[in-house]
Amino acid sequence: MTFAGIIAILLFLGLIIGDWYQFTTLKSWACQYGCPLAHRKNALDSQSVSSISTVFKPGALALPHGIARWIADRRVIVIRPYYQLFSLRFRTAWPLKGTIDVSSDGTQLLLHLSKRIPWSSAILTFLWLLFVIGGTLTFVVLFILDGGISTVGGVFWVIGMTALGLLVLAGGLILLSFAYRLEDSRLTQVYQELLDVLTPPLKDSDKSASPLKISQTP
């Protein structure tokens, strides 16, 4: 049993490491890997999809606070922040990366950003929430069915355990909210830096064109 437990733990850690590797890599085969959480749309006026490839050199494009890569065959830009461990820019358990689907309607270059987290982070978070909520409800229901509230002490015991479960749940939700806002601010910063890099070369490609405008669709 001990050996089987060790193998199970090693397999579990291997799955998490493999999941995070596929999530953080900028290779084309993993460009859209990850659990999508939120979306954002932008449009660059009077541009074509082919004009983007002139901005990216072979390989990845280094930005001040992140990195981006253009996957030409899939028409996708992958962006993610830099992660510097043991500094103020530490990595949380819910890192975000962005995959930007690029298309054109003839008059505008459409950018569709999808914010993603590792599948392991999403699954473990869901299981933790299910454990806290389900565990608290299961205890309360079984305690009541066993006649636990037949005394005043039992009633206070149910109230106390319910309050404890809600406290743990609230603390977890606050942590999730803080981590998401932190990672989202980093990804948004990188995304804005990418737009800033895309804009000047595209404006210079047509001297007679009107100034480039970036419109955002909620």
DRENTILO-98766 format. One record per residue (C-alpha): residue number from 0; x, y, z; chain; residue in one letter. Coordinates in nm, 4 decimals, m for minus. Layout:
<sites>
i: NUM | xx: X | yy: Y | zz: Z | ch: A | aa: A .
...
</sites>
This chain:
<sites>
i: 0 | xx: 0.0000 | yy: 0.0000 | zz: 0.0000 | ch: A | aa: M .
i: 1 | xx: 0.2847 | yy: 0.2387 | zz: 0.0836 | ch: A | aa: T .
i: 2 | xx: 0.4549 | yy: 0.1713 | zz: m0.2509 | ch: A | aa: F .
i: 3 | xx: 0.1266 | yy: 0.2219 | zz: m0.4371 | ch: A | aa: A .
i: 4 | xx: 0.0716 | yy: 0.5489 | zz: m0.2515 | ch: A | aa: G .
i: 5 | xx: 0.4184 | yy: 0.6740 | zz: m0.3466 | ch: A | aa: I .
i: 6 | xx: 0.3589 | yy: 0.5828 | zz: m0.7118 | ch: A | aa: I .
i: 7 | xx: 0.0226 | yy: 0.7615 | zz: m0.7041 | ch: A | aa: A .
i: 8 | xx: 0.1799 | yy: 1.0756 | zz: m0.5555 | ch: A | aa: I .
i: 9 | xx: 0.4625 | yy: 1.0740 | zz: m0.8127 | ch: A | aa: L .
i: 10 | xx: 0.2123 | yy: 1.0241 | zz: m1.0947 | ch: A | aa: L .
i: 11 | xx: m0.0007 | yy: 1.3087 | zz: m0.9611 | ch: A | aa: F .
i: 12 | xx: 0.3003 | yy: 1.5427 | zz: m0.9411 | ch: A | aa: L .
i: 13 | xx: 0.4075 | yy: 1.4356 | zz: m1.2899 | ch: A | aa: G .
i: 14 | xx: 0.0657 | yy: 1.5213 | zz: m1.4309 | ch: A | aa: L .
i: 15 | xx: 0.0772 | yy: 1.8658 | zz: m1.2692 | ch: A | aa: I .
i: 16 | xx: 0.4309 | yy: 1.9343 | zz: m1.3956 | ch: A | aa: I .
i: 17 | xx: 0.3350 | yy: 1.8188 | zz: m1.7459 | ch: A | aa: G .
i: 18 | xx: 0.0223 | yy: 2.0326 | zz: m1.7371 | ch: A | aa: D .
i: 19 | xx: 0.2157 | yy: 2.3436 | zz: m1.6366 | ch: A | aa: W .
i: 20 | xx: 0.4826 | yy: 2.2742 | zz: m1.8988 | ch: A | aa: Y .
i: 21 | xx: 0.2225 | yy: 2.2585 | zz: m2.1758 | ch: A | aa: Q .
i: 22 | xx: 0.0606 | yy: 2.5704 | zz: m2.0338 | ch: A | aa: F .
i: 23 | xx: 0.3770 | yy: 2.7829 | zz: m2.0177 | ch: A | aa: T .
i: 24 | xx: 0.5372 | yy: 2.6726 | zz: m2.3434 | ch: A | aa: T .
i: 25 | xx: 0.4966 | yy: 2.8941 | zz: m2.6476 | ch: A | aa: L .
i: 26 | xx: 0.5153 | yy: 2.6077 | zz: m2.8975 | ch: A | aa: K .
i: 27 | xx: 0.2497 | yy: 2.5958 | zz: m3.1675 | ch: A | aa: S .
i: 28 | xx: 0.1145 | yy: 2.2564 | zz: m3.0561 | ch: A | aa: W .
i: 29 | xx: 0.0242 | yy: 2.3987 | zz: m2.7149 | ch: A | aa: A .
i: 30 | xx: m0.0685 | yy: 2.7545 | zz: m2.8092 | ch: A | aa: C .
i: 31 | xx: m0.4341 | yy: 2.7169 | zz: m2.7064 | ch: A | aa: Q .
i: 32 | xx: m0.3788 | yy: 2.4849 | zz: m2.4101 | ch: A | aa: Y .
i: 33 | xx: m0.5424 | yy: 2.5808 | zz: m2.0811 | ch: A | aa: G .
i: 34 | xx: m0.8817 | yy: 2.6396 | zz: m1.9244 | ch: A | aa: C .
i: 35 | xx: m1.0441 | yy: 2.9581 | zz: m2.0651 | ch: A | aa: P .
i: 36 | xx: m1.1786 | yy: 3.1981 | zz: m1.8019 | ch: A | aa: L .
i: 37 | xx: m1.2507 | yy: 3.5312 | zz: m1.9691 | ch: A | aa: A .
i: 38 | xx: m1.2470 | yy: 3.6957 | zz: m2.3107 | ch: A | aa: H .
i: 39 | xx: m1.1753 | yy: 4.0369 | zz: m2.4556 | ch: A | aa: R .
i: 40 | xx: m1.2017 | yy: 4.1754 | zz: m2.8080 | ch: A | aa: K .
i: 41 | xx: m1.0134 | yy: 4.4564 | zz: m2.9797 | ch: A | aa: N .
i: 42 | xx: m0.9979 | yy: 4.5807 | zz: m3.3364 | ch: A | aa: A .
i: 43 | xx: m0.7175 | yy: 4.7554 | zz: m3.5265 | ch: A | aa: L .
i: 44 | xx: m0.8632 | yy: 4.9682 | zz: m3.8039 | ch: A | aa: D .
i: 45 | xx: m0.7662 | yy: 4.9195 | zz: m4.1701 | ch: A | aa: S .
i: 46 | xx: m0.5147 | yy: 4.6378 | zz: m4.1194 | ch: A | aa: Q .
i: 47 | xx: m0.4677 | yy: 4.2865 | zz: m4.2562 | ch: A | aa: S .
i: 48 | xx: m0.3609 | yy: 3.9648 | zz: m4.0862 | ch: A | aa: V .
i: 49 | xx: m0.0408 | yy: 3.9459 | zz: m4.2920 | ch: A | aa: S .
i: 50 | xx: 0.0757 | yy: 4.2803 | zz: m4.1516 | ch: A | aa: S .
i: 51 | xx: 0.1209 | yy: 4.1259 | zz: m3.8046 | ch: A | aa: I .
i: 52 | xx: 0.3995 | yy: 3.8909 | zz: m3.9165 | ch: A | aa: S .
i: 53 | xx: 0.6195 | yy: 4.1925 | zz: m3.9978 | ch: A | aa: T .
i: 54 | xx: 0.6237 | yy: 4.2870 | zz: m3.6298 | ch: A | aa: V .
i: 55 | xx: 0.7415 | yy: 3.9490 | zz: m3.5021 | ch: A | aa: F .
i: 56 | xx: 1.0985 | yy: 3.8430 | zz: m3.5624 | ch: A | aa: K .
i: 57 | xx: 1.1758 | yy: 3.4703 | zz: m3.5903 | ch: A | aa: P .
i: 58 | xx: 1.0934 | yy: 3.3238 | zz: m3.2527 | ch: A | aa: G .
i: 59 | xx: 0.9291 | yy: 3.5124 | zz: m2.9697 | ch: A | aa: A .
i: 60 | xx: 0.8804 | yy: 3.8846 | zz: m2.9223 | ch: A | aa: L .
i: 61 | xx: 1.0195 | yy: 4.0138 | zz: m2.5927 | ch: A | aa: A .
i: 62 | xx: 0.8027 | yy: 4.2727 | zz: m2.4182 | ch: A | aa: L .
i: 63 | xx: 0.8909 | yy: 4.4773 | zz: m2.1080 | ch: A | aa: P .
i: 64 | xx: 0.6844 | yy: 4.2575 | zz: m1.8758 | ch: A | aa: H .
i: 65 | xx: 0.6188 | yy: 3.9454 | zz: m2.0804 | ch: A | aa: G .
i: 66 | xx: 0.6680 | yy: 3.7543 | zz: m2.4001 | ch: A | aa: I .
i: 67 | xx: 0.4593 | yy: 3.6991 | zz: m2.7147 | ch: A | aa: A .
i: 68 | xx: 0.4745 | yy: 3.4637 | zz: m3.0116 | ch: A | aa: R .
i: 69 | xx: 0.2926 | yy: 3.4686 | zz: m3.3439 | ch: A | aa: W .
i: 70 | xx: 0.1742 | yy: 3.1269 | zz: m3.4652 | ch: A | aa: I .
i: 71 | xx: 0.1213 | yy: 3.2040 | zz: m3.8333 | ch: A | aa: A .
i: 72 | xx: m0.0348 | yy: 2.8732 | zz: m3.9395 | ch: A | aa: D .
i: 73 | xx: m0.3049 | yy: 2.9035 | zz: m3.6725 | ch: A | aa: R .
i: 74 | xx: m0.3334 | yy: 3.2830 | zz: m3.6781 | ch: A | aa: R .
i: 75 | xx: m0.2848 | yy: 3.2959 | zz: m3.3002 | ch: A | aa: V .
i: 76 | xx: m0.0675 | yy: 3.5160 | zz: m3.0802 | ch: A | aa: I .
i: 77 | xx: 0.0331 | yy: 3.3660 | zz: m2.7446 | ch: A | aa: V .
i: 78 | xx: 0.1267 | yy: 3.6018 | zz: m2.4602 | ch: A | aa: I .
i: 79 | xx: 0.2272 | yy: 3.5436 | zz: m2.0995 | ch: A | aa: R .
i: 80 | xx: 0.3975 | yy: 3.7472 | zz: m1.8262 | ch: A | aa: P .
i: 81 | xx: 0.7501 | yy: 3.6848 | zz: m1.7043 | ch: A | aa: Y .
i: 82 | xx: 0.7694 | yy: 3.4837 | zz: m1.3833 | ch: A | aa: Y .
i: 83 | xx: 1.0540 | yy: 3.5817 | zz: m1.1523 | ch: A | aa: Q .
i: 84 | xx: 1.0558 | yy: 3.3585 | zz: m0.8475 | ch: A | aa: L .
i: 85 | xx: 1.1728 | yy: 3.4932 | zz: m0.5109 | ch: A | aa: F .
i: 86 | xx: 1.0845 | yy: 3.8496 | zz: m0.6094 | ch: A | aa: S .
i: 87 | xx: 0.7824 | yy: 4.0754 | zz: m0.5945 | ch: A | aa: L .
i: 88 | xx: 0.6562 | yy: 3.9201 | zz: m0.9191 | ch: A | aa: R .
i: 89 | xx: 0.6080 | yy: 3.5735 | zz: m0.7695 | ch: A | aa: F .
i: 90 | xx: 0.3925 | yy: 3.3180 | zz: m0.9469 | ch: A | aa: R .
i: 91 | xx: 0.0641 | yy: 3.2186 | zz: m0.7854 | ch: A | aa: T .
i: 92 | xx: m0.1014 | yy: 2.8791 | zz: m0.8222 | ch: A | aa: A .
i: 93 | xx: m0.3358 | yy: 3.0319 | zz: m1.0835 | ch: A | aa: W .
i: 94 | xx: m0.1104 | yy: 3.1873 | zz: m1.3519 | ch: A | aa: P .
i: 95 | xx: m0.2756 | yy: 3.3398 | zz: m1.6560 | ch: A | aa: L .
i: 96 | xx: m0.1689 | yy: 3.3378 | zz: m2.0189 | ch: A | aa: K .
i: 97 | xx: m0.3454 | yy: 3.4793 | zz: m2.3206 | ch: A | aa: G .
i: 98 | xx: m0.4205 | yy: 3.3330 | zz: m2.6614 | ch: A | aa: T .
i: 99 | xx: m0.5236 | yy: 3.5900 | zz: m2.9213 | ch: A | aa: I .
i: 100 | xx: m0.7147 | yy: 3.4653 | zz: m3.2247 | ch: A | aa: D .
i: 101 | xx: m0.6455 | yy: 3.7004 | zz: m3.5156 | ch: A | aa: V .
i: 102 | xx: m0.8867 | yy: 3.7523 | zz: m3.8027 | ch: A | aa: S .
i: 103 | xx: m0.9897 | yy: 4.0244 | zz: m4.0473 | ch: A | aa: S .
i: 104 | xx: m1.3263 | yy: 4.1463 | zz: m4.1727 | ch: A | aa: D .
i: 105 | xx: m1.1751 | yy: 4.3387 | zz: m4.4610 | ch: A | aa: G .
i: 106 | xx: m1.1584 | yy: 4.6760 | zz: m4.2877 | ch: A | aa: T .
i: 107 | xx: m1.0387 | yy: 4.5813 | zz: m3.9388 | ch: A | aa: Q .
i: 108 | xx: m0.7921 | yy: 4.3430 | zz: m3.7780 | ch: A | aa: L .
i: 109 | xx: m0.9887 | yy: 4.1606 | zz: m3.5072 | ch: A | aa: L .
i: 110 | xx: m0.8126 | yy: 4.0397 | zz: m3.1926 | ch: A | aa: L .
i: 111 | xx: m0.9984 | yy: 3.7956 | zz: m2.9690 | ch: A | aa: H .
i: 112 | xx: m0.8111 | yy: 3.7449 | zz: m2.6400 | ch: A | aa: L .
i: 113 | xx: m0.8849 | yy: 3.4375 | zz: m2.4270 | ch: A | aa: S .
i: 114 | xx: m0.7435 | yy: 3.4335 | zz: m2.0728 | ch: A | aa: K .
i: 115 | xx: m0.6443 | yy: 3.0841 | zz: m1.9608 | ch: A | aa: R .
i: 116 | xx: m0.5160 | yy: 2.9047 | zz: m1.6501 | ch: A | aa: I .
i: 117 | xx: m0.3611 | yy: 2.5553 | zz: m1.6225 | ch: A | aa: P .
i: 118 | xx: m0.6143 | yy: 2.2734 | zz: m1.6225 | ch: A | aa: W .
i: 119 | xx: m0.4628 | yy: 2.1330 | zz: m1.3032 | ch: A | aa: S .
i: 120 | xx: m0.5210 | yy: 2.4636 | zz: m1.1231 | ch: A | aa: S .
i: 121 | xx: m0.8818 | yy: 2.4779 | zz: m1.2420 | ch: A | aa: A .
i: 122 | xx: m0.9549 | yy: 2.1140 | zz: m1.1501 | ch: A | aa: I .
i: 123 | xx: m0.7880 | yy: 2.1280 | zz: m0.8075 | ch: A | aa: L .
i: 124 | xx: m0.9681 | yy: 2.4529 | zz: m0.7269 | ch: A | aa: T .
i: 125 | xx: m1.3019 | yy: 2.3001 | zz: m0.8245 | ch: A | aa: F .
i: 126 | xx: m1.2306 | yy: 1.9884 | zz: m0.6168 | ch: A | aa: L .
i: 127 | xx: m1.1322 | yy: 2.2010 | zz: m0.3167 | ch: A | aa: W .
i: 128 | xx: m1.4527 | yy: 2.4046 | zz: m0.3373 | ch: A | aa: L .
i: 129 | xx: m1.6546 | yy: 2.0859 | zz: m0.3775 | ch: A | aa: L .
i: 130 | xx: m1.4796 | yy: 1.9318 | zz: m0.0762 | ch: A | aa: F .
i: 131 | xx: m1.5447 | yy: 2.2327 | zz: 0.1488 | ch: A | aa: V .
i: 132 | xx: m1.9081 | yy: 2.2826 | zz: 0.0451 | ch: A | aa: I .
i: 133 | xx: m1.9919 | yy: 1.9134 | zz: 0.0178 | ch: A | aa: G .
i: 134 | xx: m1.8113 | yy: 1.8215 | zz: 0.3380 | ch: A | aa: G .
i: 135 | xx: m1.9886 | yy: 2.0894 | zz: 0.5390 | ch: A | aa: T .
i: 136 | xx: m2.3329 | yy: 2.0030 | zz: 0.4013 | ch: A | aa: L .
i: 137 | xx: m2.2752 | yy: 1.6285 | zz: 0.4454 | ch: A | aa: T .
i: 138 | xx: m2.1730 | yy: 1.6715 | zz: 0.8086 | ch: A | aa: F .
i: 139 | xx: m2.4717 | yy: 1.8931 | zz: 0.8885 | ch: A | aa: V .
i: 140 | xx: m2.7229 | yy: 1.6612 | zz: 0.7188 | ch: A | aa: V .
i: 141 | xx: m2.5861 | yy: 1.3440 | zz: 0.8789 | ch: A | aa: L .
i: 142 | xx: m2.5648 | yy: 1.5122 | zz: 1.2173 | ch: A | aa: F .
i: 143 | xx: m2.9275 | yy: 1.6218 | zz: 1.1948 | ch: A | aa: I .
i: 144 | xx: m3.0431 | yy: 1.2778 | zz: 1.0759 | ch: A | aa: L .
i: 145 | xx: m2.8677 | yy: 1.1184 | zz: 1.3730 | ch: A | aa: D .
i: 146 | xx: m3.0664 | yy: 1.3401 | zz: 1.6069 | ch: A | aa: G .
i: 147 | xx: m2.7793 | yy: 1.5708 | zz: 1.6869 | ch: A | aa: G .
i: 148 | xx: m3.0001 | yy: 1.8773 | zz: 1.7206 | ch: A | aa: I .
i: 149 | xx: m3.2193 | yy: 1.7210 | zz: 1.9854 | ch: A | aa: S .
i: 150 | xx: m3.0190 | yy: 1.9122 | zz: 2.2448 | ch: A | aa: T .
i: 151 | xx: m2.9162 | yy: 2.2756 | zz: 2.2714 | ch: A | aa: V .
i: 152 | xx: m2.5520 | yy: 2.1735 | zz: 2.2577 | ch: A | aa: G .
i: 153 | xx: m2.6126 | yy: 1.9900 | zz: 1.9316 | ch: A | aa: G .
i: 154 | xx: m2.7753 | yy: 2.2970 | zz: 1.7779 | ch: A | aa: V .
i: 155 | xx: m2.4766 | yy: 2.5115 | zz: 1.8708 | ch: A | aa: F .
i: 156 | xx: m2.2453 | yy: 2.2402 | zz: 1.7347 | ch: A | aa: W .
i: 157 | xx: m2.4215 | yy: 2.2501 | zz: 1.3953 | ch: A | aa: V .
i: 158 | xx: m2.4111 | yy: 2.6293 | zz: 1.3914 | ch: A | aa: I .
i: 159 | xx: m2.0423 | yy: 2.6276 | zz: 1.4784 | ch: A | aa: G .
i: 160 | xx: m1.9457 | yy: 2.3737 | zz: 1.2109 | ch: A | aa: M .
i: 161 | xx: m2.1529 | yy: 2.5570 | zz: 0.9504 | ch: A | aa: T .
i: 162 | xx: m1.9883 | yy: 2.8862 | zz: 1.0434 | ch: A | aa: A .
i: 163 | xx: m1.6451 | yy: 2.7214 | zz: 1.0251 | ch: A | aa: L .
i: 164 | xx: m1.7208 | yy: 2.5830 | zz: 0.6792 | ch: A | aa: G .
i: 165 | xx: m1.8421 | yy: 2.9217 | zz: 0.5587 | ch: A | aa: L .
i: 166 | xx: m1.5315 | yy: 3.0875 | zz: 0.7043 | ch: A | aa: L .
i: 167 | xx: m1.3006 | yy: 2.8462 | zz: 0.5213 | ch: A | aa: V .
i: 168 | xx: m1.4997 | yy: 2.8948 | zz: 0.2005 | ch: A | aa: L .
i: 169 | xx: m1.4900 | yy: 3.2732 | zz: 0.2316 | ch: A | aa: A .
i: 170 | xx: m1.1151 | yy: 3.2683 | zz: 0.2951 | ch: A | aa: G .
i: 171 | xx: m1.0599 | yy: 3.0525 | zz: m0.0120 | ch: A | aa: G .
i: 172 | xx: m1.2743 | yy: 3.2749 | zz: m0.2319 | ch: A | aa: L .
i: 173 | xx: m1.0876 | yy: 3.5838 | zz: m0.1124 | ch: A | aa: I .
i: 174 | xx: m0.7559 | yy: 3.4145 | zz: m0.1956 | ch: A | aa: L .
i: 175 | xx: m0.8847 | yy: 3.3159 | zz: m0.5400 | ch: A | aa: L .
i: 176 | xx: m1.0101 | yy: 3.6696 | zz: m0.6037 | ch: A | aa: S .
i: 177 | xx: m0.6767 | yy: 3.8233 | zz: m0.4981 | ch: A | aa: F .
i: 178 | xx: m0.4745 | yy: 3.5794 | zz: m0.7105 | ch: A | aa: A .
i: 179 | xx: m0.6942 | yy: 3.6335 | zz: m1.0173 | ch: A | aa: Y .
i: 180 | xx: m0.6796 | yy: 4.0121 | zz: m0.9904 | ch: A | aa: R .
i: 181 | xx: m0.3015 | yy: 3.9982 | zz: m0.9513 | ch: A | aa: L .
i: 182 | xx: m0.2471 | yy: 3.7648 | zz: m1.2462 | ch: A | aa: E .
i: 183 | xx: m0.5059 | yy: 3.9451 | zz: m1.4580 | ch: A | aa: D .
i: 184 | xx: m0.3327 | yy: 4.2789 | zz: m1.4037 | ch: A | aa: S .
i: 185 | xx: m0.0033 | yy: 4.1249 | zz: m1.5188 | ch: A | aa: R .
i: 186 | xx: m0.1580 | yy: 3.9711 | zz: m1.8294 | ch: A | aa: L .
i: 187 | xx: m0.3471 | yy: 4.2902 | zz: m1.9136 | ch: A | aa: T .
i: 188 | xx: m0.0214 | yy: 4.4844 | zz: m1.8861 | ch: A | aa: Q .
i: 189 | xx: 0.1488 | yy: 4.2480 | zz: m2.1313 | ch: A | aa: V .
i: 190 | xx: m0.1510 | yy: 4.2631 | zz: m2.3660 | ch: A | aa: Y .
i: 191 | xx: m0.1431 | yy: 4.6427 | zz: m2.3673 | ch: A | aa: Q .
i: 192 | xx: 0.2316 | yy: 4.6366 | zz: m2.4340 | ch: A | aa: E .
i: 193 | xx: 0.1651 | yy: 4.4096 | zz: m2.7318 | ch: A | aa: L .
i: 194 | xx: m0.0951 | yy: 4.6517 | zz: m2.8673 | ch: A | aa: L .
i: 195 | xx: 0.1555 | yy: 4.9353 | zz: m2.8258 | ch: A | aa: D .
i: 196 | xx: 0.4143 | yy: 4.7375 | zz: m3.0232 | ch: A | aa: V .
i: 197 | xx: 0.1667 | yy: 4.6447 | zz: m3.2969 | ch: A | aa: L .
i: 198 | xx: 0.0362 | yy: 4.9968 | zz: m3.3434 | ch: A | aa: T .
i: 199 | xx: 0.3436 | yy: 5.2011 | zz: m3.4610 | ch: A | aa: P .
i: 200 | xx: 0.4620 | yy: 4.9593 | zz: m3.7361 | ch: A | aa: P .
i: 201 | xx: 0.1093 | yy: 4.9232 | zz: m3.8673 | ch: A | aa: L .
i: 202 | xx: 0.0649 | yy: 5.3002 | zz: m3.8825 | ch: A | aa: K .
i: 203 | xx: 0.3894 | yy: 5.3418 | zz: m4.0769 | ch: A | aa: D .
i: 204 | xx: 0.2903 | yy: 5.0810 | zz: m4.3365 | ch: A | aa: S .
i: 205 | xx: 0.0543 | yy: 5.3242 | zz: m4.5076 | ch: A | aa: D .
i: 206 | xx: 0.1663 | yy: 5.6865 | zz: m4.4980 | ch: A | aa: K .
i: 207 | xx: m0.1510 | yy: 5.8130 | zz: m4.6611 | ch: A | aa: S .
i: 208 | xx: m0.3855 | yy: 5.6294 | zz: m4.4272 | ch: A | aa: A .
i: 209 | xx: m0.5627 | yy: 5.7967 | zz: m4.1418 | ch: A | aa: S .
i: 210 | xx: m0.4189 | yy: 5.7573 | zz: m3.7896 | ch: A | aa: P .
i: 211 | xx: m0.4649 | yy: 5.4071 | zz: m3.6488 | ch: A | aa: L .
i: 212 | xx: m0.7474 | yy: 5.3648 | zz: m3.4049 | ch: A | aa: K .
i: 213 | xx: m0.7943 | yy: 5.0824 | zz: m3.1576 | ch: A | aa: I .
i: 214 | xx: m1.1531 | yy: 5.0035 | zz: m3.0735 | ch: A | aa: S .
i: 215 | xx: m1.2545 | yy: 4.7727 | zz: m2.7909 | ch: A | aa: Q .
i: 216 | xx: m1.5616 | yy: 4.5528 | zz: m2.7818 | ch: A | aa: T .
i: 217 | xx: m1.6778 | yy: 4.4499 | zz: m2.4372 | ch: A | aa: P .
</sites>
